[in-house]
Structure formats: structure tokens, C-alpha cells
Amino acid sequence: ARDCPGRRPPRPLGAMSELRQRKGEVDQEAKDEEIQRLKAELEVQKKKAEGSEEDKGKRFLEEVNQALEQNKPGGVKGLSNQAKQFKEALVKDPMNMDLIFQLGVAYALDQQWDKAINVLMRGWKRIKEFDNRSVRTEFLMCLSQASEREKKFKQALAVMHDIEDVQDEDMQKNLESLRCRVYLQNGDMQKGLAALKKAIDGMAFDKASAVWANLIGPLKKAGAYDVSKSNMLALAETDANKEVLEAMEKLVAYRDVYFQQSQPQPMNASRKYTLAGMIIAAVCIALYILYILESASLSKLKLDQK
């Protein structure tokens, strides 16, 4: 038979066997290299995870402090520059809903809740002028929160009934936390606990405990504290998390007393020592929480290494 143009003559059987053997060796080398590469990537990811565990305590304390600071009374005396700008703009355009919203938020950030209410109430019944649902929700959340802070609980509840759920997960969590607070302030324990459950559902325990700690006052007022604490202890699972919860409760108690003591009053020597003592105690509790979290992270690391 005539050979096809360009076609190579058939290889001897021995040569074919040797070729297959070499090809198998090359494939195995490629597999070994891929396995080594994957192992290296996993090691990098493990080191990153270990690093994040070491920072977990500090991040946790920052989240706790941020959550607790939301309840801090007082605020800026007078008007902040931002509030002044929006106030001047609203004088020139008093029906502008955007300016009403912005000034209300500026007052809220300054913790001047009464001023925030006065401004935002002007836009409550015009809320549908905002096409964006998230904007409507933020506006009414701000008004409801300000009403709750000024102990206008019925008004806070009435505003809250007009608030729509949103797709944004973080905003929805904040909304459920506000609902919990407002329901509890109005004596509705069941709805308050249901809202708390939604607020912390799916959260890491450290974040969930910060949300819970920020609601201890209203929970106690509505008689829901014991039930909520039992639920949190069930979520804690580990002894370390349970100790964090106990320390958090003490930290909140010191926070509340400190804020009461720090209200404008004549500062005598006794009050100075009392405040200093509470600050030291709060710092010690915070350090204790950090120690618990770091110990738990270390134990987990040792278990992983085994």
C-alpha cells in the first residue's frame, strides 16, 4: 500500500511502550506539582485564618463598644457644622424632603433627638414622595429611634408600623433590633423577643452578644431578660462564649451607671473617684473578654494542629 503524504511510518512496539511510560511519568509529575500547589494555597489560607483569629478579640471589642455607644446620652452641645449647613439650606427651601431627611439625620448623629423629631415629623406623612424604599426605611427608622430615645414610645411604635422591610441584610438586621427595642418599651415581650431572634439570626456569636447587650435595659423593663439570656446561653455553646456573655452584662451595667454619673452635675472628689473606679472596672472587664476570646482561639488552634 502506498503511504499517505506526510504520514510517519509506524513506531516499533517497544518504542510505543516506552513513549507511554514516559507520558505516564510526565502526567504523574504534573499531578504532584498540582497537589503541592494546592497544599501551598491551603497553608496560606490557614495562616490568614489564624491571623484573623488573633484579631478576633480586638474586632469584637470594637463592635461591642460601637453597639454600646449607640445608647450613650448627651451628644454634641449646640449644632455641628453639618447640621448648621442643612438647617440653613432648609430655611431657604422648607418643603424639600431631602433636606428634611439630611437635617434629621444630622441631629440624630449629634444625639439631639428632640430636634431630630421636630424636623422628621414634617416629612413622616410625605414619606411616599421618596421613590426608593431603602430611603423611606432609613427616614422612618431615624424618626422611630429618636422618638424612643425621647421616651415617646407610642409615637415610636406608630412610626415603626409604617416601616417597610428591605433587601439589604445589614439594614434589615438594624431594623429588627429597633423593632425589638420599641416593642419592649411598649411592653410587648413576645414581639420584642421575636424581633431579637430575627436581629441575631445567622450572626456570629460575638456580634449577636453585642446586639443583645445593647438591649438589656428594654429587655429587663419588659420582663423578657431571663428568657433572652437563656436563649443567648443556648447559642453560646462553649464555656468561653458563656463567660463572655456574663462579662458583657457587667460591662453594660457599668456603662449605664457611668453615663448616669457623667451627666452635668457638680464634680466633687467623691464623684471623681467613683467615675475613675468605674472606668477602671470597665477596662478590666473588657480586657477579660479579650482574654477569654484569645484563650478560646488558642485552644481551637491547638485542636486543629492535632
N, C-alpha and C positions, 0 to 999 in steps of 0.2 A: 504494500500500500504506500501511496505517495504521502510524504509528510506534509502537513499544513504549513504554509509560510509563517515563519516566526515561531513555530512550535518547538519547544525544547524536547530533546529525547528523554524517555522515561528514566528516572533515577534507579539505581540498583536498590534492592530491598534493604540491604544493610544501611545504605545511606539514608533511606527514608526513616528507618528505625532510629538512627542517630539524630536526625532532624527533629523527630517527635520528642525525643528525650530532652534535647536542648530547649525546645519550645516549652516543655513542661517545667524545666528548671527556671526559665525566664518568667513564666506565669507565677510560680511559687515565690520568686524574688519580689515580683510586683505586689503579690498579696501580703508578704511580710512587711514590705515598705508601707503599704496602706494601713496595716494593723498598727505599726509603730507610729504612724502619723496620727491615727485616731487616739491612740493612748496618750500621745503628747497633748492633743487638744483636750482630752478629758482631764489631764493633770492641770492644765491651765485653768479650766473651768472650776476644778476643785479648789485651787488656790484662791480664785476670785470669790468663791462661795465662803471659804474660810475667812477671808478678809472681811466680807460683809457681815459674818457672824461676830467678828471682833468689834465692828462698828455698830452692831445692833443696839447695844445698851445706850450709846450716846444718841442715836437716832430716836430711840424710844423716849428718852428723857426730853428731847426736843419736842416730840409730838405731845407728850403729857403737858409740858409747860405751855405749849401753844393752845391746847384744849382748855387748860385751867385759866389761862389769861383771858379767854373769851368772856368769863364771868367777872372779871375784875371791875369794880365800881370806879366811879370818878371819871377819869379821862382827861382830855385836854381842857384847860381853862381858857375861855374865850374861843375864838374861831381860828381854825387852821387856815393857812393860805389857800388851800384848795376849796374849803367851804366858803371863804370870802369871795373867791372868783365866781363860783356858781351862784352865790347869793346875789352878787351884783348883776350877773347875766340874767337871772330870773326876774329881777326888778324891771329890767327892760323888756322882758318877754314873759309875763307872768303865767301864760297858759301853755307854755312849752313843756310837754310831758318829759322829754329827755332831760331838761334842766331840773325839773322837779325830782326825777329819779336820782340824778347825779348829786344834787344838793342833799337829798335824804340820805344817800349812802355816805356822803362826806361827814354829815352829822353823826351817823352811826359809827363810823370809823373813829371819830373823836369821842365816842361814847356819850354824846349829848342826845340821849334817847328822846327826851321831850321835844326837842327841836326837830328831830327826825320824824316823829309822829305828826307834828303840826304841818310839815311840808308834804309828807307822803299821803296823808289823809286827803289832800286836794286832788290826788290822782287815783285814789282807790276805785271809785266808780267809773273812771275813764280808762280803766286798765286795758280794755279791749282795743284801744287805739294803738297798742303795740301789737304788731303782727307776729312777732317772734314769741313763741311760748316760753322759752327759757328766760327772756327778759321779763315777761309777765310774772313768772315764778319768782325770780330774784327780787323784783319790786315788792311783791306781797310778802315774801319771806322776811325782807328787811322791816316792813311795817309790822308784821306779826311779832317779830323778835323785839322790836323797840317797844311795842305795847306790853309784852310780857315783862321786859326789864322795868317798865314803869308801873308794874303791878296792875295793869289794866287787862286782867286775864280774860274776861268775857269778850273784850274787843279783839284780843289776840286770837281767840278761838273763832270769832266771826270772820276775821280776815283769813285765817287758815283754811276755812271751809271753801274759800274761793281759789285756793292754790291748786294748780294742775301738776300732775306728775310729769317728769321729764325723762328723756332718754339718757342724759348724762349721768353716769353711775355715781360720781362723787357728789354732784349736786343733789341727786335723789337721796343719798345717804344723809346729807346735811338736812334735807327736808324732813326725813323720818326722825332725825334727832330733835328737830324743832317741834315736830308733832308730838313726840314723846313728852317734851317739856311742857308744852301748852296743855295737853290733855291732863297731865299730872297736876298742873297748877289749878286746873278746873275740877280736880277731884275724881277724874275718870281713870281709875287704876288699870282696868282691863285694856282700854285703848292705848294707854301710855305704855304698858308692857309690850303690847303687840307692835307698837311703833319702834320701841327699843330693839326688839328682836329683828325687825327689818333693817334697822340702822346698823347693826353689827353683823348681820348675816354675811358670811363669806370673808369677813375681816380676819387678819392675823390677830392673835390674842392680845398683843401689846397695844394695837390700835383700838381694839374693842374695849379693852380695860380703860383706856383714856376717855373714850366716849362715855362709858358707864360712870367713871369717876366724876365727870363734869355734870352728871345728872343726879348725883347722890342727894342733894338738897331737895329737889322736887320729888324724888322717889320716897324719901322719908316723910315728906309732907302728905303724900297721898297714901301712905301706908303700904307702899309697894317695895320698900327697900329690902326686906328679908327675902322676898320671893326673887327679886332681881339678883341679889347676892348669891342665892342658891343656884340660880341659873348660870351665873358667871363662874362659880366654883366648878360646876359640871363641865363648863367649857375649858377650864384651866387645864385639866388632865394631869399635869405634872405638879409636884410639890413646889418647884421653883415658881411656877406661874401663880400658884395659890399664895405663896409668900409675897409675891409682887402685888397681888390684889389687896392683901392686908396692909402692906406698906402704903399703897395708893390711898387707901381710906384714911390713914393717919395724915398723909400729906395734904389731902383735901381739907381735913379738919383744921390743920394748922393754917392752910391758905385762907379759909373763911374767917378764922379768928384774927389773922394778921390783917386782912382787908378791913375788918371792923375796927381794929385798933389803929389803923393807919388813916382813918378819916380825920379831917381837920379838927383838931382839938388841942388845947394847951399841952405841950410836951414836957411833962415833969420827969424827974430822974427815974421814978418807978416805971413809967410807961416806956421809957427808953430801954431799960433793962429787959422789960417784958418783950418788946419787939425784937431786940437783939437775940434773946433766948429763942424766940420762935423761928427767927431766920436760921439760927444755928441748927435747931432741931429739924427744920425742913431740909436743909442741906444734908444733914446726916441721913435722913430718910431717903433722899434722892440718891446719895452715894450707896446706900444699902440696896436700893432697887438695881442700880448699876452692877453692884457686886453679885447679886442673885442671877442677873441675866448673863454676866460674864462666866459665872460658875457653871450655869446650865450649858452655855456654848462650849466650854471646855470639856464637860462631861460628854457632850454629843460628839465632839471631835475625837475623844479617846475611844468611844464606842465605834466610830466609823473606822478608826485605824485598826481596830481588832478585826 
